[in-house]
Amino acid sequence: MEKTLHFRSSRILSFGLLHWTGFFMPDILRITKDRLIIKRRAWLGLKSWEEEIRFDRIASLRVKKGFITGQIAIETNGGGLQELFLSNLWKWQANKTARALRAKL
């Protein structure tokens, strides 16, 4: 049985005047046996979004890297969903997440 991998965006990078909820409840990316789940929360948990996609529906994976930060963009095939983003990651964290996703694809 495979274990579920969890990746969480950085609390420090997500702290800002408009996005202060990310400091308390950062975005979470979970990699399960057959799907990818991204969970976002807003207004201190009063609102939440959960996006879920099977691995066979992923068309491409991109990692955008800055000086110390990174962002992962996941594009789906079929056009059913818009691109999925996981931002506010440290660069090493974005690389580790991308390696884990590419191993599943």
Backbone hydrogen bonds in HBPLUS format (Angstrom, degrees):
<---DONOR---> <-ACCEPTOR-->    atom                        ^
c    i                          cat <-CA-CA->   ^        H-A-AA   ^      H-
h    n   atom  resd res      DA  || num        DHA   H-A  angle D-A-AA Bond
n    s   type  num  typ     dist DA aas  dist angle  dist       angle   num
A0005-LEU N   A0031-ILE O   2.96 MM  26  5.03 158.3  2.01 146.5 146.9     1
A0031-ILE N   A0005-LEU O   2.83 MM  26  5.03 160.2  1.87 145.7 152.1     2
A0007-PHE N   A0029-LEU O   2.80 MM  22  5.07 151.5  1.88 152.8 160.8     3
A0029-LEU N   A0007-PHE O   2.75 MM  22  5.07 169.9  1.76 159.8 162.8     4
A0009-SER N   A0027-ASP O   3.00 MM  18  5.46 163.7  2.03 151.9 156.3     5
A0010-SER N   A0088-ASN O   2.75 MM  78  5.72 154.3  1.82 163.2 168.2     6
A0014-SER N   A0010-SER O   3.27 MM   4  6.21 141.6  2.43 131.7 140.8     7
A0015-PHE N   A0012-ILE O   3.43 MM   3  5.48 156.2  2.49 100.0 106.7     8
A0022-GLY N   A0019-HIS O   3.25 MM   3  5.84 142.8  2.39 112.7 120.1     9
A0023-PHE N   A0020-TRP O   3.18 MM   3  5.42 147.3  2.30 101.6 110.7    10
A0024-PHE N   A0021-THR O   3.04 MM   3  5.42 125.8  2.34 106.7 119.1    11
A0025-MET N   A0021-THR O   2.80 MM   4  5.94 166.5  1.82 162.9 167.6    12
A0028-ILE N   A0039-LYS O   3.00 MM  11  5.23 162.5  2.03 148.2 154.0    13
A0039-LYS N   A0028-ILE O   2.83 MM  11  5.23 164.1  1.85 155.6 161.2    14
A0030-ARG N   A0037-ILE O   2.75 MM   7  5.09 164.7  1.77 153.8 159.3    15
A0037-ILE N   A0030-ARG O   2.91 MM   7  5.09 163.8  1.94 152.4 156.3    16
A0032-THR N   A0035-ARG O   2.97 MM   3  5.41 165.1  1.99 167.6 169.9    17
A0055-PHE N   A0034-ASP O   3.25 MM  21  6.07 158.2  2.30 136.9 137.8    18
A0036-LEU N   A0053-ILE O   2.76 MM  17  5.34 163.2  1.79 158.0 162.7    19
A0053-ILE N   A0036-LEU O   2.90 MM  17  5.34 157.3  1.95 153.6 161.0    20
A0038-ILE N   A0051-GLU O   2.77 MM  13  5.15 163.5  1.79 154.7 160.4    21
A0051-GLU N   A0038-ILE O   2.80 MM  13  5.15 164.8  1.82 156.4 158.8    22
A0040-ARG N   A0049-TRP O   2.77 MM   9  5.13 165.8  1.79 155.9 161.0    23
A0049-TRP N   A0040-ARG O   2.78 MM   9  5.13 159.3  1.82 147.1 153.0    24
A0042-ALA N   A0047-LYS O   2.85 MM   5  5.14 161.1  1.88 145.8 145.1    25
A0045-GLY N   A0042-ALA O   3.06 MM   3  5.47 127.3  2.35 107.6 120.3    26
A0047-LYS N   A0042-ALA O   3.19 MM   5  5.14 168.8  2.20 146.4 143.1    27
A0046-LEU N   A0043-TRP O   3.09 MM   3  5.36 164.7  2.12 112.1 117.0    28
A0057-ARG N   A0054-ARG O   3.11 MM   3  5.55 160.0  2.15 112.3 118.6    29
A0058-ILE N   A0055-PHE O   3.28 MM   3  5.44 169.1  2.29 109.1 112.1    30
A0077-ASN N   A0057-ARG O   2.92 MM  20  5.64 161.2  1.96 147.6 152.7    31
A0059-ALA N   A0075-GLU O   2.75 MM  16  5.54 151.1  1.83 141.5 150.4    32
A0060-SER N   A0075-GLU O   3.17 MM  15  5.16 161.1  2.21 134.1 136.8    33
A0075-GLU N   A0060-SER O   2.95 MM  15  5.16 164.7  1.97 144.3 149.2    34
A0062-ARG N   A0073-ALA O   2.84 MM  11  5.10 167.1  1.86 157.8 161.2    35
A0073-ALA N   A0062-ARG O   2.87 MM  11  5.10 166.0  1.89 147.5 151.8    36
A0064-LYS N   A0071-GLN O   2.77 MM   7  5.06 164.7  1.79 157.3 160.7    37
A0071-GLN N   A0064-LYS O   2.77 MM   7  5.06 141.8  1.92 145.8 155.8    38
A0066-GLY N   A0069-THR O   2.74 MM   3  5.07 177.7  1.74 152.7 151.9    39
A0091-LYS N   A0068-ILE O   3.00 MM  23  5.42 143.6  2.14 132.5 128.0    40
A0070-GLY N   A0089-LEU O   2.79 MM  19  5.14 145.4  1.91 141.3 141.9    41
A0089-LEU N   A0070-GLY O   3.35 MM  19  5.14 154.3  2.42 161.4 155.3    42
A0072-ILE N   A0086-LEU O   2.97 MM  14  5.21 167.3  1.99 143.6 146.6    43
A0086-LEU N   A0072-ILE O   2.93 MM  14  5.21 150.0  2.02 149.0 155.5    44
A0074-ILE N   A0084-LEU O   2.78 MM  10  5.02 162.1  1.81 151.7 157.5    45
A0084-LEU N   A0074-ILE O   2.88 MM  10  5.02 165.1  1.90 149.6 151.2    46
A0093-GLN N   A0090-TRP O   3.10 MM   3  5.09 118.9  2.49  95.9 111.4    47
A0094-ALA N   A0090-TRP O   2.92 MM   4  6.22 151.9  2.00 155.1 162.9    48
A0095-ASN N   A0091-LYS O   3.07 MM   4  6.34 158.8  2.11 149.2 154.5    49
A0096-LYS N   A0092-TRP O   3.04 MM   4  6.20 159.2  2.09 142.7 148.3    50
A0097-THR N   A0093-GLN O   2.97 MM   4  6.11 158.0  2.01 146.2 152.1    51
A0098-ALA N   A0094-ALA O   2.95 MM   4  6.08 160.9  1.98 147.7 153.0    52
A0099-ARG N   A0095-ASN O   2.95 MM   4  6.16 157.0  2.00 148.9 155.0    53
A0100-ALA N   A0096-LYS O   3.11 MM   4  6.32 156.6  2.16 143.9 149.6    54
A0101-LEU N   A0097-THR O   2.98 MM   4  6.24 154.5  2.04 148.5 155.8    55
A0102-ARG N   A0098-ALA O   2.86 MM   4  6.02 162.3  1.89 152.4 157.3    56
A0103-ALA N   A0099-ARG O   3.02 MM   4  6.13 143.9  2.15 140.5 149.9    57
A0104-LYS N   A0101-LEU O   3.08 MM   3  5.20 128.7  2.36  97.7 111.0    58
A0105-LEU N   A0101-LEU O   3.05 MM   4  6.38 140.3  2.21 144.3 155.8    59
